[in-house]
Amino acid sequence: MSVRTLIVDDSMAMQAIIRRRLLADPGIEVVGTAASADEARAQIKALDPDVVTLDIEMPGMSGLDFLERLMRLRPTPVVMLSTLTAQGAEASLTALERGAFDCFDKTRLMAGNDAGCTSELTELVRAAATARPAARATPVRAAPVQERTSYTPRPGAMIAIGASTGGVEALIELLSAFPANCPPTVIVQHMPATFTPSFAARLNRLCAPTVEEARAGAPLAVGKVYLAPGGERHMEIGGSGDRRHCRLVEGDKVNGHRPSVDRLFHSVARLAGRDATAAILTGMGCDGAEGMKAMRSCGSMTFGQDKATSVVYGMPAIAQQIGAVVEQLPLRRIAQRLLAECAA
């Protein structure tokens, strides 16, 4: 059964480019196009597409405002098309927080007939078609743990987290429940290099702990959350006990990603063992499963996000299937369990 897709872009030329890319996959059908929010609204009602590709910049109502309204009134999987500039990254993060399935670099679509680009776009649209977004209200963040009860992390304890598609929303919800003195926490979220500084800054504004993009040699400290920079290096940990630190290391992609959750988790297994607790969240593919299995084998407690609350039940599913996950939980319960495992 084909994936019925609606293209929303104010440029006729861009509509044609996107259509050509999508129709390269025989499993995708372009059922319509729209050049504005008003046209898109009418087309969605008439055609009921499986997936919408949506431009961030449109005349009249912006793509972000239209996305917010769509996810509130008629939840539909949306792939946002944006640029990967700093300004585009901020808009893309807002889109992901508002419920977009994922974002794709619009400039790549205009750079000639790149088969790899076409394949990535069609794979993303196919994956989006499997998502079932729920109607959204204004999100209510959980109160930080320290506001409800006192919390003291166990000496040497640390947390490692991996996420991909759907991870922006998931990490905001999870880290919003962390106290200011949370255990040292390291995170790999699959996203482009231009996104991670903005995402770290956004998490820092929304959450009680200090969240920063990781830098080589940064000591893992209580109350600090370190987000792996997107781009050319993997993030691992070095050192031991209360002298652990972030390492940024060269290397080939692992499971198609750099930084890779597997590279992080394997280093945590080697150097933290039973001191560490891990969570694998929503995301496509298998990255993190083998590393989490290594952590479990070394005595770490491991958690996986359940299918019902995952935007894409891929990474957590594979981890569950290979025996890497000790306990599978809905997203809203994972922060509490991570913190409990690291408590003094």
C-alpha positions as CSV (number, residue, x, y, z in Angstrom):
1,M,0.0,0.0,0.0
2,S,1.5,3.3,-1.1
3,V,2.2,6.2,1.3
4,R,-0.1,9.0,0.2
5,T,1.8,12.3,0.5
6,L,0.8,16.0,0.3
7,I,3.5,18.5,-0.6
8,V,3.1,22.0,1.0
9,D,5.5,24.6,-0.3
10,D,4.9,28.1,-1.7
11,S,7.4,27.6,-4.6
12,M,6.1,25.7,-7.6
13,A,9.7,24.8,-8.6
14,M,10.3,23.3,-5.1
15,Q,7.0,21.4,-5.3
16,A,8.2,19.9,-8.6
17,I,11.6,18.9,-7.1
18,I,10.1,17.3,-4.0
19,R,7.5,15.5,-6.2
20,R,10.3,14.1,-8.5
21,R,12.3,12.9,-5.5
22,L,9.3,11.2,-3.8
23,L,8.1,9.5,-7.0
24,A,11.4,7.9,-7.3
25,D,10.1,5.4,-4.7
26,P,7.2,3.3,-6.2
27,G,5.8,3.0,-2.7
28,I,5.1,6.7,-2.4
29,E,2.2,8.5,-4.1
30,V,2.0,12.3,-4.3
31,V,-1.8,13.0,-3.9
32,G,-1.6,16.8,-4.0
33,T,0.3,20.0,-3.5
34,A,-0.5,23.3,-1.7
35,A,1.2,26.7,-1.7
36,S,-0.2,28.1,1.5
37,A,-1.7,27.2,4.8
38,D,-5.2,27.8,3.5
39,E,-4.6,25.5,0.5
40,A,-3.0,22.9,2.7
41,R,-5.9,22.9,5.2
42,A,-8.4,22.3,2.3
43,Q,-6.2,19.6,0.7
44,I,-5.8,17.7,4.0
45,K,-9.5,17.7,4.6
46,A,-10.2,16.5,1.0
47,L,-7.4,14.0,0.5
48,D,-6.6,12.8,4.1
49,P,-2.9,12.2,3.3
50,D,-0.7,9.7,5.2
51,V,2.2,12.2,5.4
52,V,2.6,16.0,4.8
53,T,5.9,17.6,3.8
54,L,5.8,21.1,5.0
55,D,8.0,24.2,4.3
56,I,8.8,26.3,7.3
57,E,8.6,29.6,5.4
58,M,5.3,30.3,3.7
59,P,3.2,33.4,3.0
60,G,0.5,34.2,5.5
61,M,0.5,31.6,8.3
62,S,4.0,30.3,8.7
63,G,4.7,26.6,8.5
64,L,5.4,26.5,12.3
65,D,2.0,28.0,13.1
66,F,0.2,25.8,10.7
67,L,2.0,22.7,12.2
68,E,0.9,23.7,15.7
69,R,-2.7,24.0,14.5
70,L,-2.6,20.8,12.5
71,M,-1.2,18.8,15.4
72,R,-3.9,20.1,17.7
73,L,-6.9,19.7,15.4
74,R,-6.0,16.9,13.0
75,P,-2.8,15.1,14.0
76,T,-0.9,14.0,10.9
77,P,2.8,12.9,10.4
78,V,4.7,15.9,9.1
79,V,8.2,16.0,7.6
80,M,9.5,19.6,7.8
81,L,11.7,21.0,5.1
82,S,14.2,23.5,6.4
83,T,17.7,24.9,6.0
84,L,20.5,23.8,8.4
85,T,21.7,27.4,9.1
86,A,21.6,28.5,12.7
87,Q,18.3,30.3,12.1
88,G,16.9,27.2,10.4
89,A,18.0,25.0,13.3
90,E,16.0,27.1,15.8
91,A,12.9,26.9,13.6
92,S,13.5,23.1,13.0
93,L,13.8,22.5,16.8
94,T,10.6,24.4,17.4
95,A,8.9,22.2,14.7
96,L,10.1,19.0,16.4
97,E,8.9,20.3,19.8
98,R,5.5,21.0,18.2
99,G,5.2,17.5,16.9
100,A,6.9,17.2,13.5
101,F,8.1,13.7,12.8
102,D,11.5,14.9,11.6
103,C,13.2,17.6,9.5
104,F,15.0,17.4,6.2
105,D,17.6,19.8,4.8
106,K,15.8,21.6,2.0
107,T,19.1,22.8,0.4
108,R,20.1,19.2,-0.4
109,L,17.0,18.8,-2.5
110,M,18.1,21.6,-4.8
111,A,21.7,20.3,-5.2
112,G,21.2,18.2,-8.3
113,N,20.1,14.6,-8.7
114,D,21.7,13.1,-5.6
115,A,20.5,9.5,-5.2
116,G,21.5,9.4,-1.6
117,C,19.5,12.5,-0.8
118,T,16.4,11.0,-2.6
119,S,16.8,7.7,-0.7
120,E,17.0,9.5,2.7
121,L,14.0,11.6,2.0
122,T,11.8,8.7,0.8
123,E,12.9,6.6,3.8
124,L,11.9,9.4,6.1
125,V,8.5,9.8,4.5
126,R,8.0,6.0,4.7
127,A,8.9,6.0,8.4
128,A,6.7,9.0,9.1
129,A,3.7,7.1,7.6
130,T,4.1,4.5,10.4
131,A,3.8,7.2,13.1
132,R,0.4,7.9,14.8
133,P,0.7,11.3,16.4
134,A,-1.9,12.1,19.1
135,A,-3.8,15.3,19.4
136,R,-1.7,17.9,21.3
137,A,-2.5,20.5,23.8
138,T,-0.1,22.9,25.3
139,P,2.5,20.7,27.0
140,V,2.6,20.7,30.8
141,R,6.1,20.0,32.0
142,A,6.7,17.8,35.0
143,A,7.9,19.7,38.1
144,P,11.5,19.0,38.7
145,V,12.1,16.2,41.2
146,Q,13.8,18.6,43.7
147,E,10.5,20.6,44.1
148,R,8.7,17.5,45.2
149,T,11.3,15.7,47.4
150,S,14.9,16.0,48.3
151,Y,17.3,14.1,46.1
152,T,21.0,13.1,46.5
153,P,22.8,11.1,43.8
154,R,25.0,8.2,44.8
155,P,28.8,9.0,44.5
156,G,30.1,7.8,41.1
157,A,26.6,7.3,39.7
158,M,25.9,8.5,36.2
159,I,23.2,8.3,33.5
160,A,23.6,7.7,29.7
161,I,20.8,8.3,27.2
162,G,20.4,7.7,23.5
163,A,17.6,9.0,21.2
164,S,16.8,9.7,17.6
165,T,13.6,10.5,15.7
166,G,11.1,11.9,18.3
167,G,13.9,12.5,20.7
168,V,13.6,16.3,20.9
169,E,10.2,16.1,22.6
170,A,11.1,13.0,24.6
171,L,14.3,14.6,26.0
172,I,12.5,17.8,26.9
173,E,9.9,15.9,28.9
174,L,12.5,13.6,30.5
175,L,15.0,16.2,31.5
176,S,12.3,18.6,32.8
177,A,11.8,16.1,35.6
178,F,15.5,16.1,36.6
179,P,16.6,18.0,39.7
180,A,19.3,20.7,39.6
181,N,21.7,18.2,41.3
182,C,21.0,15.3,39.0
183,P,23.7,12.6,38.4
184,P,26.2,13.5,35.6
185,T,24.3,12.7,32.4
186,V,25.6,12.1,28.9
187,I,23.3,12.1,25.8
188,V,23.6,11.2,22.1
189,Q,20.6,12.6,20.1
190,H,20.9,12.0,16.4
191,M,20.8,15.5,14.8
192,P,22.9,17.7,12.5
193,A,25.9,19.7,13.8
194,T,24.1,23.0,13.4
195,F,21.2,21.8,15.7
196,T,23.0,20.6,18.8
197,P,24.2,24.0,20.1
198,S,20.6,25.4,19.8
199,F,19.1,22.2,21.3
200,A,21.5,22.2,24.3
201,A,20.7,25.9,24.9
202,R,17.0,25.2,24.7
203,L,17.2,22.3,27.2
204,N,19.3,24.5,29.5
205,R,16.5,27.1,29.5
206,L,13.8,24.5,30.1
207,C,15.4,22.2,32.7
208,A,16.8,22.6,36.2
209,P,20.2,21.0,35.6
210,T,22.9,22.8,33.5
211,V,22.7,21.4,30.0
212,E,25.6,22.1,27.6
213,E,27.0,20.8,24.3
214,A,29.9,18.4,25.3
215,R,33.5,19.5,24.8
216,A,36.5,17.3,24.9
217,G,37.8,16.9,28.5
218,A,34.7,18.3,30.2
219,P,34.5,16.7,33.7
220,L,31.3,14.8,34.4
221,A,29.9,16.6,37.3
222,V,26.7,16.5,39.4
223,G,24.0,18.8,38.1
224,K,25.5,18.7,34.5
225,V,24.0,17.2,31.3
226,Y,26.2,16.9,28.3
227,L,24.8,16.7,24.8
228,A,27.0,15.1,22.1
229,P,27.8,17.6,19.3
230,G,26.5,16.6,16.0
231,G,29.0,16.2,13.2
232,E,32.4,14.5,12.7
233,R,33.2,12.9,16.1
234,H,31.7,10.3,18.5
235,M,31.2,11.1,22.2
236,E,32.6,8.6,24.7
237,I,33.5,8.9,28.4
238,G,37.0,8.6,29.8
239,G,38.5,8.3,33.3
240,S,36.8,6.5,36.2
241,G,34.9,7.1,39.5
242,D,34.5,10.8,40.3
243,R,37.1,11.7,37.6
244,R,35.2,10.8,34.5
245,H,35.1,13.2,31.6
246,C,33.8,13.6,28.0
247,R,35.9,12.4,25.1
248,L,35.2,13.4,21.5
249,V,36.9,10.9,19.2
250,E,37.3,10.5,15.4
251,G,35.9,7.4,13.8
252,D,33.7,6.0,11.0
253,K,29.9,6.2,11.4
254,V,28.4,3.4,13.5
255,N,24.9,2.2,12.4
256,G,24.9,5.1,10.0
257,H,25.5,7.7,12.7
258,R,28.2,9.9,14.1
259,P,28.0,10.5,17.0
260,S,26.6,7.0,17.8
261,V,24.7,5.9,20.8
262,D,26.5,2.5,20.6
263,R,29.9,4.2,20.9
264,L,28.8,6.1,24.0
265,F,27.1,3.1,25.7
266,H,30.1,0.8,25.0
267,S,32.5,3.3,26.7
268,V,30.1,3.7,29.6
269,A,30.0,-0.1,30.0
270,R,33.8,-0.3,30.1
271,L,34.4,2.6,32.5
272,A,31.3,2.9,34.7
273,G,29.7,-0.5,34.8
274,R,27.2,-0.9,37.6
275,D,27.7,2.8,38.5
276,A,25.8,3.7,35.3
277,T,22.1,3.7,34.4
278,A,20.9,4.0,30.8
279,A,17.8,4.7,28.8
280,I,17.2,4.2,25.1
281,L,14.4,6.4,23.7
282,T,12.3,6.7,20.5
283,G,14.2,6.5,17.2
284,M,14.6,4.7,13.8
285,G,17.2,2.0,13.4
286,C,19.2,-0.1,15.8
287,D,21.8,2.3,17.2
288,G,22.4,1.8,20.9
289,A,21.1,-1.7,21.2
290,E,24.4,-3.5,21.3
291,G,26.0,-0.9,23.5
292,M,23.1,-1.1,26.0
293,K,23.4,-4.9,26.0
294,A,27.1,-4.4,27.0
295,M,26.1,-2.1,29.8
296,R,23.6,-4.6,31.1
297,S,26.2,-7.3,31.0
298,C,28.5,-5.1,33.1
299,G,25.8,-4.6,35.8
300,S,24.1,-1.4,34.6
301,M,20.4,-0.9,35.0
302,T,18.8,-0.3,31.6
303,F,15.5,1.1,30.5
304,G,13.7,1.3,27.1
305,Q,10.9,3.6,26.1
306,D,7.7,1.6,25.3
307,K,6.0,1.4,22.0
308,A,2.9,3.4,23.0
309,T,4.9,6.5,23.8
310,S,7.6,6.2,21.1
311,V,7.3,8.3,18.0
312,V,9.2,5.5,16.3
313,Y,9.5,2.2,18.1
314,G,12.8,1.2,16.4
315,M,15.8,1.7,18.6
316,P,14.0,0.7,21.8
317,A,12.4,-2.3,20.1
318,I,15.7,-3.7,18.9
319,A,17.3,-3.2,22.3
320,Q,14.3,-5.0,23.9
321,Q,14.5,-7.9,21.3
322,I,18.2,-8.6,22.0
323,G,17.8,-8.6,25.8
324,A,19.5,-5.2,26.4
325,V,16.6,-3.7,28.3
326,V,15.9,-4.7,31.9
327,E,12.7,-2.7,32.1
328,Q,10.5,-1.1,29.5
329,L,8.5,2.0,30.5
330,P,6.3,4.8,29.2
331,L,8.3,8.0,28.8
332,R,6.7,9.8,31.7
333,R,8.1,7.1,34.1
334,I,11.7,6.9,32.8
335,A,13.2,10.0,34.6
336,Q,11.9,8.8,38.0
337,R,13.4,5.3,37.5
338,L,16.8,6.7,36.2
339,L,17.1,8.9,39.2
340,A,16.0,6.2,41.7
341,E,18.7,3.9,40.4
342,C,21.3,6.6,41.0
343,A,20.1,7.7,44.4
344,A,22.3,7.6,47.4
